Amino acid sequence: LVPPGTATPEAWGWRDGRNYVELIIVDEAERLRPTALELLRDRYDIVLILIGMPGLEKQFSHYPQFYSRVGFAHQYRPLGQDELLFVLERHWRSLGKTLDPDDFTDAQAIAAI
């Protein structure tokens, strides 16, 4: 992750004249202009994973040179209650905590997610 305002080659993965970046994941990609995506594509020979709102691929279909390089688009469905509890219990456990859906604060965290 490159901090905002950082423009050094090292921050962008360059070391000794070589690019060590192989993958960039962009969240909220629908907010990027096509010029920014072209810059990422042209500057690096890398894999881009774009995460965004439904219809993101349609937005980029207006830019044929970029869109022709889209491998696939996958729309994730929201997690069900059991799936959400499963994921959160594993995450809580990795933090050394125990998830208790009956506890008010844990229930609020679950509801927020």
Biopython code that builds the backbone (N, CA, C, O; Angstrom):
import numpy as np
from Bio.PDB.StructureBuilder import StructureBuilder

atoms = [
    (1, "LEU", "N", (0.849, -1.169, 0.000)),
    (1, "LEU", "CA", (0.000, 0.000, 0.000)),
    (1, "LEU", "C", (0.890, 1.225, 0.000)),
    (1, "LEU", "O", (1.777, 1.371, 0.841)),
    (2, "VAL", "N", (0.639, 2.100, -0.954)),
    (2, "VAL", "CA", (1.446, 3.309, -1.067)),
    (2, "VAL", "C", (0.746, 4.435, -0.335)),
    (2, "VAL", "O", (-0.402, 4.756, -0.643)),
    (3, "PRO", "N", (1.427, 5.042, 0.636)),
    (3, "PRO", "CA", (0.806, 6.139, 1.385)),
    (3, "PRO", "C", (0.487, 7.320, 0.475)),
    (3, "PRO", "O", (1.238, 7.598, -0.460)),
    (4, "PRO", "N", (-0.617, 8.017, 0.736)),
    (4, "PRO", "CA", (-0.955, 9.197, -0.069)),
    (4, "PRO", "C", (0.177, 10.206, -0.047)),
    (4, "PRO", "O", (0.801, 10.437, 0.989)),
    (5, "GLY", "N", (0.434, 10.799, -1.190)),
    (5, "GLY", "CA", (1.463, 11.820, -1.282)),
    (5, "GLY", "C", (2.873, 11.278, -1.438)),
    (5, "GLY", "O", (3.827, 12.053, -1.504)),
    (6, "THR", "N", (3.019, 9.963, -1.498)),
    (6, "THR", "CA", (4.339, 9.357, -1.637)),
    (6, "THR", "C", (4.611, 9.135, -3.112)),
    (6, "THR", "O", (3.862, 8.427, -3.786)),
    (7, "ALA", "N", (5.681, 9.738, -3.617)),
    (7, "ALA", "CA", (5.958, 9.628, -5.045)),
    (7, "ALA", "C", (7.334, 9.040, -5.330)),
    (7, "ALA", "O", (7.787, 9.080, -6.474)),
    (8, "THR", "N", (8.003, 8.502, -4.332)),
    (8, "THR", "CA", (9.331, 7.962, -4.567)),
    (8, "THR", "C", (9.247, 6.634, -5.304)),
    (8, "THR", "O", (8.285, 5.889, -5.115)),
    (9, "PRO", "N", (10.228, 6.323, -6.134)),
    (9, "PRO", "CA", (10.218, 5.037, -6.829)),
    (9, "PRO", "C", (10.160, 3.853, -5.856)),
    (9, "PRO", "O", (9.514, 2.844, -6.140)),
    (10, "GLU", "N", (10.834, 3.979, -4.714)),
    (10, "GLU", "CA", (10.836, 2.888, -3.741)),
    (10, "GLU", "C", (9.432, 2.612, -3.214)),
    (10, "GLU", "O", (9.069, 1.460, -2.977)),
    (11, "ALA", "N", (8.647, 3.668, -3.031)),
    (11, "ALA", "CA", (7.282, 3.494, -2.534)),
    (11, "ALA", "C", (6.423, 2.762, -3.548)),
    (11, "ALA", "O", (5.438, 2.121, -3.180)),
    (12, "TRP", "N", (6.784, 2.848, -4.823)),
    (12, "TRP", "CA", (6.013, 2.188, -5.877)),
    (12, "TRP", "C", (6.589, 0.826, -6.244)),
    (12, "TRP", "O", (6.185, 0.238, -7.247)),
    (13, "GLY", "N", (7.527, 0.315, -5.447)),
    (13, "GLY", "CA", (8.025, -1.043, -5.663)),
    (13, "GLY", "C", (9.308, -1.146, -6.452)),
    (13, "GLY", "O", (9.753, -2.254, -6.753)),
    (14, "TRP", "N", (9.915, -0.031, -6.796)),
    (14, "TRP", "CA", (11.140, -0.067, -7.589)),
    (14, "TRP", "C", (12.361, -0.153, -6.675)),
    (14, "TRP", "O", (12.499, 0.629, -5.735)),
    (15, "ARG", "N", (13.230, -1.098, -6.955)),
    (15, "ARG", "CA", (14.498, -1.266, -6.234)),
    (15, "ARG", "C", (15.577, -1.579, -7.266)),
    (15, "ARG", "O", (15.411, -2.490, -8.077)),
    (16, "ASP", "N", (16.665, -0.842, -7.244)),
    (16, "ASP", "CA", (17.791, -1.086, -8.147)),
    (16, "ASP", "C", (17.342, -1.141, -9.603)),
    (16, "ASP", "O", (17.832, -1.964, -10.375)),
    (17, "GLY", "N", (16.406, -0.263, -9.981)),
    (17, "GLY", "CA", (15.953, -0.187, -11.363)),
    (17, "GLY", "C", (15.003, -1.289, -11.790)),
    (17, "GLY", "O", (14.657, -1.386, -12.968)),
    (18, "ARG", "N", (14.571, -2.129, -10.842)),
    (18, "ARG", "CA", (13.657, -3.225, -11.182)),
    (18, "ARG", "C", (12.353, -3.056, -10.424)),
    (18, "ARG", "O", (12.333, -2.545, -9.304)),
    (19, "ASN", "N", (11.266, -3.487, -11.044)),
    (19, "ASN", "CA", (9.944, -3.407, -10.429)),
    (19, "ASN", "C", (9.657, -4.713, -9.702)),
    (19, "ASN", "O", (9.666, -5.780, -10.315)),
    (20, "TYR", "N", (9.402, -4.636, -8.398)),
    (20, "TYR", "CA", (9.106, -5.829, -7.611)),
    (20, "TYR", "C", (7.622, -5.976, -7.316)),
    (20, "TYR", "O", (7.218, -6.891, -6.599)),
    (21, "VAL", "N", (6.812, -5.086, -7.860)),
    (21, "VAL", "CA", (5.361, -5.162, -7.665)),
    (21, "VAL", "C", (4.793, -6.124, -8.690)),
    (21, "VAL", "O", (5.046, -5.977, -9.886)),
    (22, "GLU", "N", (4.025, -7.111, -8.237)),
    (22, "GLU", "CA", (3.399, -8.066, -9.138)),
    (22, "GLU", "C", (1.883, -7.948, -9.134)),
    (22, "GLU", "O", (1.222, -8.374, -10.082)),
    (23, "LEU", "N", (1.324, -7.369, -8.065)),
    (23, "LEU", "CA", (-0.114, -7.309, -7.913)),
    (23, "LEU", "C", (-0.494, -6.021, -7.198)),
    (23, "LEU", "O", (0.116, -5.651, -6.195)),
    (24, "ILE", "N", (-1.501, -5.348, -7.721)),
    (24, "ILE", "CA", (-2.062, -4.180, -7.047)),
    (24, "ILE", "C", (-3.560, -4.421, -6.916)),
    (24, "ILE", "O", (-4.232, -4.762, -7.889)),
    (25, "ILE", "N", (-4.076, -4.240, -5.700)),
    (25, "ILE", "CA", (-5.504, -4.371, -5.440)),
    (25, "ILE", "C", (-6.053, -2.973, -5.200)),
    (25, "ILE", "O", (-5.573, -2.250, -4.327)),
    (26, "VAL", "N", (-7.061, -2.598, -5.980)),
    (26, "VAL", "CA", (-7.651, -1.265, -5.888)),
    (26, "VAL", "C", (-9.074, -1.410, -5.383)),
    (26, "VAL", "O", (-9.919, -2.001, -6.056)),
    (27, "ASP", "N", (-9.342, -0.873, -4.204)),
    (27, "ASP", "CA", (-10.702, -0.858, -3.668)),
    (27, "ASP", "C", (-11.373, 0.439, -4.111)),
    (27, "ASP", "O", (-10.704, 1.442, -4.359)),
    (28, "GLU", "N", (-12.686, 0.408, -4.205)),
    (28, "GLU", "CA", (-13.479, 1.545, -4.677)),
    (28, "GLU", "C", (-12.983, 2.012, -6.045)),
    (28, "GLU", "O", (-12.849, 3.210, -6.296)),
    (29, "ALA", "N", (-12.714, 1.045, -6.921)),
    (29, "ALA", "CA", (-12.147, 1.337, -8.233)),
    (29, "ALA", "C", (-13.066, 2.185, -9.098)),
    (29, "ALA", "O", (-12.602, 2.841, -10.030)),
    (30, "GLU", "N", (-14.355, 2.181, -8.806)),
    (30, "GLU", "CA", (-15.278, 2.997, -9.603)),
    (30, "GLU", "C", (-14.977, 4.483, -9.452)),
    (30, "GLU", "O", (-15.430, 5.291, -10.262)),
    (31, "ARG", "N", (-14.228, 4.845, -8.437)),
    (31, "ARG", "CA", (-13.881, 6.254, -8.216)),
    (31, "ARG", "C", (-12.679, 6.693, -9.047)),
    (31, "ARG", "O", (-12.419, 7.888, -9.181)),
    (32, "LEU", "N", (-11.950, 5.732, -9.604)),
    (32, "LEU", "CA", (-10.777, 6.069, -10.416)),
    (32, "LEU", "C", (-11.190, 6.462, -11.822)),
    (32, "LEU", "O", (-12.129, 5.906, -12.392)),
    (33, "ARG", "N", (-10.486, 7.411, -12.358)),
    (33, "ARG", "CA", (-10.701, 7.786, -13.750)),
    (33, "ARG", "C", (-9.910, 6.799, -14.627)),
    (33, "ARG", "O", (-8.908, 6.240, -14.182)),
    (34, "PRO", "N", (-10.347, 6.594, -15.830)),
    (34, "PRO", "CA", (-9.631, 5.674, -16.727)),
    (34, "PRO", "C", (-8.162, 6.034, -16.910)),
    (34, "PRO", "O", (-7.326, 5.153, -17.108)),
    (35, "THR", "N", (-7.846, 7.315, -16.845)),
    (35, "THR", "CA", (-6.452, 7.741, -16.979)),
    (35, "THR", "C", (-5.588, 7.146, -15.869)),
    (35, "THR", "O", (-4.455, 6.735, -16.116)),
    (36, "ALA", "N", (-6.120, 7.098, -14.652)),
    (36, "ALA", "CA", (-5.367, 6.528, -13.526)),
    (36, "ALA", "C", (-5.139, 5.034, -13.738)),
    (36, "ALA", "O", (-4.048, 4.527, -13.475)),
    (37, "LEU", "N", (-6.158, 4.335, -14.210)),
    (37, "LEU", "CA", (-6.000, 2.904, -14.467)),
    (37, "LEU", "C", (-5.019, 2.647, -15.606)),
    (37, "LEU", "O", (-4.236, 1.698, -15.551)),
    (38, "GLU", "N", (-5.059, 3.486, -16.635)),
    (38, "GLU", "CA", (-4.103, 3.350, -17.738)),
    (38, "GLU", "C", (-2.676, 3.574, -17.236)),
    (38, "GLU", "O", (-1.746, 2.894, -17.669)),
    (39, "LEU", "N", (-2.509, 4.534, -16.318)),
    (39, "LEU", "CA", (-1.188, 4.786, -15.750)),
    (39, "LEU", "C", (-0.676, 3.540, -15.033)),
    (39, "LEU", "O", (0.473, 3.141, -15.218)),
    (40, "LEU", "N", (-1.532, 2.926, -14.215)),
    (40, "LEU", "CA", (-1.123, 1.709, -13.513)),
    (40, "LEU", "C", (-0.784, 0.599, -14.500)),
    (40, "LEU", "O", (0.210, -0.108, -14.334)),
    (41, "ARG", "N", (-1.609, 0.453, -15.518)),
    (41, "ARG", "CA", (-1.402, -0.613, -16.499)),
    (41, "ARG", "C", (-0.136, -0.368, -17.312)),
    (41, "ARG", "O", (0.627, -1.302, -17.560)),
    (42, "ASP", "N", (0.097, 0.878, -17.731)),
    (42, "ASP", "CA", (1.250, 1.193, -18.569)),
    (42, "ASP", "C", (2.561, 1.201, -17.791)),
    (42, "ASP", "O", (3.604, 0.802, -18.309)),
    (43, "ARG", "N", (2.496, 1.655, -16.553)),
    (43, "ARG", "CA", (3.728, 1.816, -15.772)),
    (43, "ARG", "C", (4.299, 0.482, -15.305)),
    (43, "ARG", "O", (5.512, 0.326, -15.164)),
    (44, "TYR", "N", (3.418, -0.465, -15.069)),
    (44, "TYR", "CA", (3.845, -1.746, -14.530)),
    (44, "TYR", "C", (3.271, -2.869, -15.370)),
    (44, "TYR", "O", (2.165, -2.765, -15.899)),
    (45, "ASP", "N", (4.031, -3.934, -15.485)),
    (45, "ASP", "CA", (3.521, -5.159, -16.106)),
    (45, "ASP", "C", (3.029, -6.026, -14.955)),
    (45, "ASP", "O", (3.723, -6.939, -14.507)),
    (46, "ILE", "N", (1.810, -5.723, -14.480)),
    (46, "ILE", "CA", (1.306, -6.314, -13.247)),
    (46, "ILE", "C", (-0.119, -6.801, -13.410)),
    (46, "ILE", "O", (-0.759, -6.590, -14.440)),
    (47, "VAL", "N", (-0.590, -7.446, -12.387)),
    (47, "VAL", "CA", (-1.986, -7.852, -12.284)),
    (47, "VAL", "C", (-2.705, -6.805, -11.447)),
    (47, "VAL", "O", (-2.225, -6.409, -10.385)),
    (48, "LEU", "N", (-3.860, -6.358, -11.934)),
    (48, "LEU", "CA", (-4.703, -5.429, -11.189)),
    (48, "LEU", "C", (-5.970, -6.145, -10.781)),
    (48, "LEU", "O", (-6.627, -6.769, -11.615)),
    (49, "ILE", "N", (-6.321, -6.064, -9.517)),
    (49, "ILE", "CA", (-7.611, -6.537, -9.042)),
    (49, "ILE", "C", (-8.397, -5.294, -8.649)),
    (49, "ILE", "O", (-7.997, -4.536, -7.765)),
    (50, "LEU", "N", (-9.515, -5.105, -9.321)),
    (50, "LEU", "CA", (-10.340, -3.932, -9.068)),
    (50, "LEU", "C", (-11.563, -4.345, -8.278)),
    (50, "LEU", "O", (-12.306, -5.236, -8.691)),
    (51, "ILE", "N", (-11.773, -3.707, -7.155)),
    (51, "ILE", "CA", (-12.919, -3.990, -6.302)),
    (51, "ILE", "C", (-13.811, -2.755, -6.329)),
    (51, "ILE", "O", (-13.342, -1.636, -6.121)),
    (52, "GLY", "N", (-15.090, -2.963, -6.584)),
    (52, "GLY", "CA", (-15.974, -1.818, -6.643)),
    (52, "GLY", "C", (-17.425, -2.222, -6.620)),
    (52, "GLY", "O", (-17.770, -3.380, -6.383)),
    (53, "MET", "N", (-18.247, -1.265, -6.866)),
    (53, "MET", "CA", (-19.685, -1.451, -6.836)),
    (53, "MET", "C", (-20.141, -2.260, -8.047)),
    (53, "MET", "O", (-19.443, -2.308, -9.061)),
    (54, "PRO", "N", (-21.324, -2.904, -7.945)),
    (54, "PRO", "CA", (-21.857, -3.619, -9.105)),
    (54, "PRO", "C", (-21.948, -2.685, -10.310)),
    (54, "PRO", "O", (-22.289, -1.510, -10.175)),
    (55, "GLY", "N", (-21.643, -3.217, -11.471)),
    (55, "GLY", "CA", (-21.665, -2.418, -12.690)),
    (55, "GLY", "C", (-20.326, -1.803, -13.036)),
    (55, "GLY", "O", (-20.215, -1.078, -14.024)),
    (56, "LEU", "N", (-19.308, -2.080, -12.239)),
    (56, "LEU", "CA", (-17.979, -1.521, -12.491)),
    (56, "LEU", "C", (-17.487, -1.900, -13.881)),
    (56, "LEU", "O", (-16.924, -1.066, -14.590)),
    (57, "GLU", "N", (-17.698, -3.160, -14.276)),
    (57, "GLU", "CA", (-17.212, -3.599, -15.586)),
    (57, "GLU", "C", (-17.921, -2.854, -16.717)),
    (57, "GLU", "O", (-17.322, -2.611, -17.765)),
    (58, "LYS", "N", (-19.175, -2.493, -16.519)),
    (58, "LYS", "CA", (-19.907, -1.724, -17.539)),
    (58, "LYS", "C", (-19.318, -0.323, -17.666)),
    (58, "LYS", "O", (-19.237, 0.227, -18.764)),
    (59, "GLN", "N", (-18.913, 0.241, -16.548)),
    (59, "GLN", "CA", (-18.310, 1.579, -16.554)),
    (59, "GLN", "C", (-17.055, 1.574, -17.419)),
    (59, "GLN", "O", (-16.807, 2.521, -18.164)),
    (60, "PHE", "N", (-16.266, 0.512, -17.320)),
    (60, "PHE", "CA", (-15.014, 0.448, -18.069)),
    (60, "PHE", "C", (-15.214, -0.043, -19.494)),
    (60, "PHE", "O", (-14.281, 0.021, -20.294)),
    (61, "SER", "N", (-16.400, -0.530, -19.835)),
    (61, "SER", "CA", (-16.643, -1.000, -21.197)),
    (61, "SER", "C", (-16.608, 0.157, -22.194)),
    (61, "SER", "O", (-16.495, -0.072, -23.398)),
    (62, "HIS", "N", (-16.705, 1.390, -21.710)),
    (62, "HIS", "CA", (-16.624, 2.571, -22.572)),
    (62, "HIS", "C", (-15.181, 2.864, -22.999)),
    (62, "HIS", "O", (-14.946, 3.743, -23.828)),
    (63, "TYR", "N", (-14.231, 2.138, -22.443)),
    (63, "TYR", "CA", (-12.816, 2.342, -22.747)),
    (63, "TYR", "C", (-12.258, 1.028, -23.289)),
    (63, "TYR", "O", (-11.695, 0.237, -22.531)),
    (64, "PRO", "N", (-12.409, 0.784, -24.609)),
    (64, "PRO", "CA", (-12.109, -0.527, -25.185)),
    (64, "PRO", "C", (-10.690, -1.034, -24.941)),
    (64, "PRO", "O", (-10.500, -2.231, -24.726)),
    (65, "GLN", "N", (-9.689, -0.151, -24.971)),
    (65, "GLN", "CA", (-8.313, -0.624, -24.778)),
    (65, "GLN", "C", (-8.120, -1.190, -23.375)),
    (65, "GLN", "O", (-7.403, -2.173, -23.188)),
    (66, "PHE", "N", (-8.749, -0.577, -22.412)),
    (66, "PHE", "CA", (-8.643, -1.087, -21.045)),
    (66, "PHE", "C", (-9.556, -2.295, -20.849)),
    (66, "PHE", "O", (-9.150, -3.309, -20.282)),
    (67, "TYR", "N", (-10.782, -2.173, -21.321)),
    (67, "TYR", "CA", (-11.779, -3.220, -21.113)),
    (67, "TYR", "C", (-11.372, -4.534, -21.772)),
    (67, "TYR", "O", (-11.723, -5.605, -21.276)),
    (68, "SER", "N", (-10.641, -4.469, -22.878)),
    (68, "SER", "CA", (-10.219, -5.695, -23.564)),
    (68, "SER", "C", (-9.274, -6.525, -22.703)),
    (68, "SER", "O", (-9.054, -7.706, -22.973)),
    (69, "ARG", "N", (-8.721, -5.906, -21.673)),
    (69, "ARG", "CA", (-7.789, -6.619, -20.792)),
    (69, "ARG", "C", (-8.457, -7.147, -19.518)),
    (69, "ARG", "O", (-7.796, -7.763, -18.681)),
    (70, "VAL", "N", (-9.763, -6.908, -19.371)),
    (70, "VAL", "CA", (-10.482, -7.417, -18.205)),
    (70, "VAL", "C", (-10.626, -8.930, -18.348)),
    (70, "VAL", "O", (-11.190, -9.423, -19.324)),
    (71, "GLY", "N", (-10.109, -9.653, -17.361)),
    (71, "GLY", "CA", (-10.176, -11.115, -17.399)),
    (71, "GLY", "C", (-11.560, -11.626, -17.086)),
    (71, "GLY", "O", (-12.104, -12.442, -17.830)),
    (72, "PHE", "N", (-12.134, -11.162, -16.004)),
    (72, "PHE", "CA", (-13.492, -11.546, -15.627)),
    (72, "PHE", "C", (-13.987, -10.601, -14.547)),
    (72, "PHE", "O", (-13.209, -9.922, -13.877)),
    (73, "ALA", "N", (-15.295, -10.577, -14.399)),
    (73, "ALA", "CA", (-15.923, -9.792, -13.340)),
    (73, "ALA", "C", (-16.746, -10.752, -12.499)),
    (73, "ALA", "O", (-17.486, -11.582, -13.029)),
    (74, "HIS", "N", (-16.613, -10.634, -11.208)),
    (74, "HIS", "CA", (-17.354, -11.512, -10.306)),
    (74, "HIS", "C", (-18.098, -10.659, -9.291)),
    (74, "HIS", "O", (-17.512, -9.800, -8.633)),
    (75, "GLN", "N", (-19.383, -10.905, -9.176)),
    (75, "GLN", "CA", (-20.178, -10.168, -8.188)),
    (75, "GLN", "C", (-20.401, -11.069, -6.982)),
    (75, "GLN", "O", (-20.979, -12.149, -7.099)),
    (76, "TYR", "N", (-19.939, -10.614, -5.827)),
    (76, "TYR", "CA", (-20.108, -11.368, -4.591)),
    (76, "TYR", "C", (-21.460, -11.050, -3.983)),
    (76, "TYR", "O", (-21.907, -9.903, -3.998)),
    (77, "ARG", "N", (-22.096, -12.058, -3.458)),
    (77, "ARG", "CA", (-23.360, -11.836, -2.762)),
    (77, "ARG", "C", (-23.047, -11.566, -1.289)),
    (77, "ARG", "O", (-21.990, -11.960, -0.796)),
    (78, "PRO", "N", (-23.953, -10.905, -0.595)),
    (78, "PRO", "CA", (-23.728, -10.651, 0.835)),
    (78, "PRO", "C", (-23.652, -11.978, 1.608)),
    (78, "PRO", "O", (-24.295, -12.961, 1.239)),
    (79, "LEU", "N", (-22.866, -11.984, 2.669)),
    (79, "LEU", "CA", (-22.773, -13.172, 3.510)),
    (79, "LEU", "C", (-24.070, -13.375, 4.273)),
    (79, "LEU", "O", (-24.706, -12.415, 4.708)),
    (80, "GLY", "N", (-24.455, -14.632, 4.430)),
    (80, "GLY", "CA", (-25.588, -14.967, 5.286)),
    (80, "GLY", "C", (-25.165, -14.868, 6.744)),
    (80, "GLY", "O", (-23.979, -14.722, 7.039)),
    (81, "GLN", "N", (-26.110, -14.944, 7.641)),
    (81, "GLN", "CA", (-25.818, -14.807, 9.074)),
    (81, "GLN", "C", (-24.821, -15.858, 9.548)),
    (81, "GLN", "O", (-23.865, -15.533, 10.252)),
    (82, "ASP", "N", (-25.039, -17.123, 9.167)),
    (82, "ASP", "CA", (-24.124, -18.198, 9.585)),
    (82, "ASP", "C", (-22.727, -17.989, 9.014)),
    (82, "ASP", "O", (-21.733, -18.210, 9.705)),
    (83, "GLU", "N", (-22.651, -17.564, 7.754)),
    (83, "GLU", "CA", (-21.343, -17.322, 7.129)),
    (83, "GLU", "C", (-20.625, -16.163, 7.814)),
    (83, "GLU", "O", (-19.420, -16.228, 8.061)),
    (84, "LEU", "N", (-21.362, -15.116, 8.116)),
    (84, "LEU", "CA", (-20.773, -13.964, 8.789)),
    (84, "LEU", "C", (-20.237, -14.351, 10.161)),
    (84, "LEU", "O", (-19.125, -13.964, 10.521)),
    (85, "LEU", "N", (-21.013, -15.107, 10.929)),
    (85, "LEU", "CA", (-20.552, -15.542, 12.257)),
    (85, "LEU", "C", (-19.312, -16.421, 12.144)),
    (85, "LEU", "O", (-18.397, -16.316, 12.960)),
    (86, "PHE", "N", (-19.280, -17.286, 11.137)),
    (86, "PHE", "CA", (-18.117, -18.153, 10.929)),
    (86, "PHE", "C", (-16.856, -17.322, 10.688)),
    (86, "PHE", "O", (-15.819, -17.561, 11.306)),
    (87, "VAL", "N", (-16.956, -16.350, 9.788)),
    (87, "VAL", "CA", (-15.801, -15.502, 9.466)),
    (87, "VAL", "C", (-15.372, -14.688, 10.678)),
    (87, "VAL", "O", (-14.184, -14.610, 10.989)),
    (88, "LEU", "N", (-16.338, -14.083, 11.362)),
    (88, "LEU", "CA", (-15.994, -13.245, 12.513)),
    (88, "LEU", "C", (-15.421, -14.055, 13.666)),
    (88, "LEU", "O", (-14.494, -13.598, 14.334)),
    (89, "GLU", "N", (-15.950, -15.241, 13.910)),
    (89, "GLU", "CA", (-15.400, -16.080, 14.982)),
    (89, "GLU", "C", (-13.940, -16.417, 14.706)),
    (89, "GLU", "O", (-13.111, -16.391, 15.616)),
    (90, "ARG", "N", (-13.627, -16.732, 13.463)),
    (90, "ARG", "CA", (-12.225, -17.030, 13.113)),
    (90, "ARG", "C", (-11.339, -15.796, 13.284)),
    (90, "ARG", "O", (-10.215, -15.900, 13.776)),
    (91, "HIS", "N", (-11.843, -14.634, 12.881)),
    (91, "HIS", "CA", (-11.057, -13.414, 13.010)),
    (91, "HIS", "C", (-10.855, -13.052, 14.486)),
    (91, "HIS", "O", (-9.745, -12.720, 14.902)),
    (92, "TRP", "N", (-11.935, -13.118, 15.270)),
    (92, "TRP", "CA", (-11.824, -12.826, 16.709)),
    (92, "TRP", "C", (-10.782, -13.766, 17.335)),
    (92, "TRP", "O", (-9.933, -13.330, 18.112)),
    (93, "ARG", "N", (-10.855, -15.052, 16.991)),
    (93, "ARG", "CA", (-9.927, -16.049, 17.549)),
    (93, "ARG", "C", (-8.486, -15.700, 17.193)),
    (93, "ARG", "O", (-7.589, -15.861, 18.021)),
    (94, "SER", "N", (-8.250, -15.218, 15.952)),
    (94, "SER", "CA", (-6.881, -14.846, 15.558)),
    (94, "SER", "C", (-6.367, -13.656, 16.374)),
    (94, "SER", "O", (-5.159, -13.455, 16.497)),
    (95, "LEU", "N", (-7.294, -12.872, 16.929)),
    (95, "LEU", "CA", (-6.929, -11.742, 17.781)),
    (95, "LEU", "C", (-6.848, -12.121, 19.260)),
    (95, "LEU", "O", (-6.581, -11.277, 20.116)),
    (96, "GLY", "N", (-7.083, -13.409, 19.547)),
    (96, "GLY", "CA", (-7.058, -13.866, 20.929)),
    (96, "GLY", "C", (-8.336, -13.547, 21.680)),
    (96, "GLY", "O", (-8.338, -13.518, 22.910)),
    (97, "LYS", "N", (-9.411, -13.311, 20.969)),
    (97, "LYS", "CA", (-10.693, -12.958, 21.574)),
    (97, "LYS", "C", (-11.713, -14.053, 21.293)),
    (97, "LYS", "O", (-11.473, -14.953, 20.488)),
    (98, "THR", "N", (-12.845, -13.963, 21.962)),
    (98, "THR", "CA", (-13.952, -14.890, 21.729)),
    (98, "THR", "C", (-15.179, -14.080, 21.340)),
    (98, "THR", "O", (-15.564, -13.141, 22.035)),
    (99, "LEU", "N", (-15.786, -14.455, 20.221)),
    (99, "LEU", "CA", (-16.986, -13.768, 19.761)),
    (99, "LEU", "C", (-18.194, -14.340, 20.484)),
    (99, "LEU", "O", (-18.407, -15.553, 20.494)),
    (100, "ASP", "N", (-18.986, -13.459, 21.091)),
    (100, "ASP", "CA", (-20.211, -13.868, 21.775)),
    (100, "ASP", "C", (-21.364, -13.048, 21.216)),
    (100, "ASP", "O", (-21.553, -11.902, 21.624)),
    (101, "PRO", "N", (-22.151, -13.614, 20.280)),
    (101, "PRO", "CA", (-23.248, -12.864, 19.674)),
    (101, "PRO", "C", (-24.278, -12.356, 20.683)),
    (101, "PRO", "O", (-25.039, -11.439, 20.375)),
    (102, "ASP", "N", (-24.312, -12.939, 21.884)),
    (102, "ASP", "CA", (-25.261, -12.484, 22.904)),
    (102, "ASP", "C", (-24.739, -11.273, 23.678)),
    (102, "ASP", "O", (-25.507, -10.591, 24.355)),
    (103, "ASP", "N", (-23.438, -11.006, 23.579)),
    (103, "ASP", "CA", (-22.846, -9.837, 24.221)),
    (103, "ASP", "C", (-23.220, -8.600, 23.406)),
    (103, "ASP", "O", (-23.142, -8.617, 22.178)),
    (104, "PHE", "N", (-23.622, -7.536, 24.084)),
    (104, "PHE", "CA", (-24.113, -6.338, 23.407)),
    (104, "PHE", "C", (-23.087, -5.763, 22.431)),
    (104, "PHE", "O", (-23.423, -5.454, 21.288)),
    (105, "THR", "N", (-21.850, -5.621, 22.874)),
    (105, "THR", "CA", (-20.826, -4.988, 21.999)),
    (105, "THR", "C", (-20.516, -5.875, 20.797)),
    (105, "THR", "O", (-20.355, -5.372, 19.686)),
    (106, "ASP", "N", (-20.431, -7.179, 21.003)),
    (106, "ASP", "CA", (-20.201, -8.096, 19.880)),
    (106, "ASP", "C", (-21.386, -8.075, 18.923)),
    (106, "ASP", "O", (-21.207, -8.090, 17.706)),
    (107, "ALA", "N", (-22.589, -8.039, 19.471)),
    (107, "ALA", "CA", (-23.781, -7.986, 18.633)),
    (107, "ALA", "C", (-23.801, -6.701, 17.807)),
    (107, "ALA", "O", (-24.214, -6.717, 16.648)),
    (108, "GLN", "N", (-23.358, -5.591, 18.396)),
    (108, "GLN", "CA", (-23.305, -4.321, 17.669)),
    (108, "GLN", "C", (-22.267, -4.388, 16.546)),
    (108, "GLN", "O", (-22.491, -3.864, 15.455)),
    (109, "ALA", "N", (-21.144, -5.031, 16.818)),
    (109, "ALA", "CA", (-20.112, -5.192, 15.778)),
    (109, "ALA", "C", (-20.634, -6.040, 14.633)),
    (109, "ALA", "O", (-20.409, -5.727, 13.464)),
    (110, "ILE", "N", (-21.331, -7.112, 14.973)),
    (110, "ILE", "CA", (-21.906, -7.990, 13.943)),
    (110, "ILE", "C", (-22.930, -7.231, 13.118)),
    (110, "ILE", "O", (-22.945, -7.352, 11.893)),
    (111, "ALA", "N", (-23.789, -6.448, 13.766)),
    (111, "ALA", "CA", (-24.812, -5.680, 13.063)),
    (111, "ALA", "C", (-24.181, -4.629, 12.153)),
    (111, "ALA", "O", (-24.695, -4.365, 11.066)),
    (112, "ALA", "N", (-23.075, -4.031, 12.585)),
    (112, "ALA", "CA", (-22.424, -3.008, 11.780)),
    (112, "ALA", "C", (-21.830, -3.603, 10.513)),
    (112, "ALA", "O", (-21.792, -2.956, 9.467)),
    (113, "ILE", "N", (-21.370, -4.834, 10.620)),
    (113, "ILE", "CA", (-20.751, -5.487, 9.457)),
    (113, "ILE", "C", (-21.824, -6.017, 8.554)),
    (113, "ILE", "O", (-21.522, -6.604, 7.515)),
]
sb = StructureBuilder()
sb.init_structure("model")
sb.init_model(0)
sb.init_chain("A")
sb.init_seg("    ")
for serial, (resi, resn, name, xyz) in enumerate(atoms, 1):
    if name == "N":
        sb.init_residue(resn, " ", resi, " ")
    sb.init_atom(name, np.array(xyz, "f"), 0.0, 1.0, " ", f" {name:<3s}", serial, name[0])
structure = sb.get_structure()
